[in-house]
Each structure stands twice: as C-alpha cells, then as structure tokens.
C-alpha cells in the first residue's frame, strides 16, 4: 500500500492553479476531487459514488454553498469544454475541497462496527425503502409458489427447484463454492491493498 501525505497531493494542485490559466484551473479542481475520493476510500467509507461516501462521513449535499457547489462545478467542467471559470471561483472550489478533505482526514476510520450499522440502516431497518422492497419481493415469490403448487406445471417446477437445491447444497458443491469465495476474497483484497493509496495528514 502506497502512503502519501496530503501536503504532497495539494502541492500538485497549487502548482496547477499557478500554471496555464484554463487548463491549470480545471486540472487543479479535478485533482482536488480525486484527493477527496481517495481520502474517503482510504478511511473505509462505503458507497458506490462520492455522494454516498460523503453521506456516511456526515456531510449533507443539500447545502448549495457547501461541498455540493464544488461537486457541481466539477461536473460542469467535465461536461462542458468551454465552462467559464475565474481564478477566484477556482480558488474557492479548491479551498472547499481542501476544507472537507482535512476535516475527513481527522476522523476515525469507518470500521466494521460502523459498516454493520450502516448495512442495517440501509437494508434492514423498518425505515429503509430497500427493506420494504425486499420484503415485497419475498412475499411475491411465496405467493407465486403457493399458486403454482396447485398446477401440474407448478409441481414440476417445484421438483426441479428441489433437485437444484439438492445439488447446490451437496457438501462437494458447498466446499467448492467456499474455496472459490476465499480465493477470490484474498486475491481481491491483495490487489486492492497493492494499488490502494493511504492518505495521511
């Protein structure tokens, strides 16, 4: 795992802002975003995108004057080749990224206990939309099975599912699946640790 200090990463951003006006400004903002992403990932915050990671880090994206403004400007830069941006605006955006990154860097890592709590809140809690959706899916499946029970096609399908279950739950199949899962998990963890950047203050 490569260890990098924030001061080294921000030095590249500051140098970019001092260089070629248009290209340097845009590069500095894009690099600032990458620093934020890597800082969140380095501390273990979950989420498929930076918005989710920021949510678990305790940041609201409803405040237009906060980090949301910087994220929106960065998106505009990526979409629009001729997006107008002054030196002052660019400095404000980078300053907002720096502020959030240094705040996050002071936080504790998002450990397993917090990840389990987050999983419960998103997927199991009665307040979760996902929990009710999954419950509806399970209920629908049971209802379909109950209806199929009273038809010849349904009985044949049920017998087929039982034979598939017998095969899937045989000790040989279970051993192979567990073995492959362990190998994939170890290989994935090794690859992530090898390419992962550990950001320090």
Buried (B, 14 or more C-beta within 10 A) or exposed (E): EEEBEBEEBBEEBEEBBEEEEEEBBBBBBBBBBBBBBBBBBBBBBBBEEBEBBBBBBEBEBEEEEBBBBBBEBBEEBEEEEEEEBEEEBBEBBBEBBBEBBEBBBEEEEBEEEBBEEBEEBBEEEEEBEEBEEEEEEEEEEEEEEEEBEEEEEBEEBBEEEEEEEEEEEEEEEEEEEEEEEEEEEEEEEEEEEEEBBEBEE
